[in-house]
Amino acid sequence: MLDTGSATITTQCSCEQYDEDTDSYEPADSCYGDCWDWAWEDATSLIDSWAMYWNTNGIRVEAEGMGWTGASAYLELTFREPEQALRALTISGEYTLNLSVDDEGQLTVRRYSHDEPMGCRMVALPISEWR
């Protein structure tokens, strides 16, 4: 069964706490645990369940709007651990990644950074599904 869902990971991680009075989340005065590790775990778990659904570790990622030039490209990669696939979607610098899996089994990633303020859109499917 396909596990649809989403995850967000950002290099500008901040901890939040739930305020029952306002029914919203607000910045926390202090963090318990490491929100970066939690976000990384959520994102790799999403990739792992997506790869298990497709029974693959070979993916093709097509991207558009990369960097300040808005370049388009694709990447085919195999990975042993979902962390390897997640690292391939990041950049060396500050960024936010929004990952989601839809009902069709497509993994979509939107990456925001200084050079990608409108977001770089990446779509991933197993290599076998692109051909």
PyMOL commands that set and color helices and strands:
alter all, ss='L'
color gray80, all
select helices_A, chain A and resi 35-54+82-88+127-130
alter helices_A, ss='H'
color red, helices_A
select strands_A, chain A and resi 5-10+16-19+24-27+58-66+71-78+95-101+107-113+116-126
alter strands_A, ss='S'
color yellow, strands_A
deselect
rebuild
show_as cartoon
